[in-house]
Amino acid sequence: MTVALYMDHHVPAPITTELRRRGVDVITAYEDDTHEWEDTDLLDRASALARVLFTRDDDFLVEAAHRQRNDIFFYGVIYAHQLRVSIGGCVQDLELIAKTCDERDVINDVMYLPV
């Protein structure tokens, strides 16, 4: 039971680095060469890869809410405010989510950090 993560381009590199050190499956938009894509396309890409998109960009909350209202599939979004959740807090909570949740917990849902 694990959840793979997809980091948008707003996520600081130390979060990704530390999650990988802890054994969490992570890919970034930069690695996937999608860092300049529009939010809708990026969310579609993460979903196509069966990964939950982690972001610190509140525009994704608007897109996720739109999809929920209109019953449009997405694999899930995890959101942490840039000023209210530290890098360490993100790492701790994302590791917990990645290692204890499965797709039933995240599909078509938005999770907020801190948990």
WODAKA-V474342 format. One record per run of one state. SS is the DSSP state (H for helix, E for strand, L for the rest). FROM is the first residue (numbers start at 1). TO is the last residue. If there is no record, write none. Layout:
BEGIN
ss: [SS;SS]
from: [FROM;FROM]
to: [TO;TO]
END
This chain:
BEGIN
ss: [L;E;L;H;L;E;L;H;L;E;L;H;L;E;L;H;L;H;L;E;L]
from: [1;5;8;13;22;26;29;39;49;52;56;59;70;77;81;87;101;103;107;110;114]
to: [4;7;12;21;25;28;38;48;51;55;58;69;76;80;86;100;102;106;109;113;115]
END
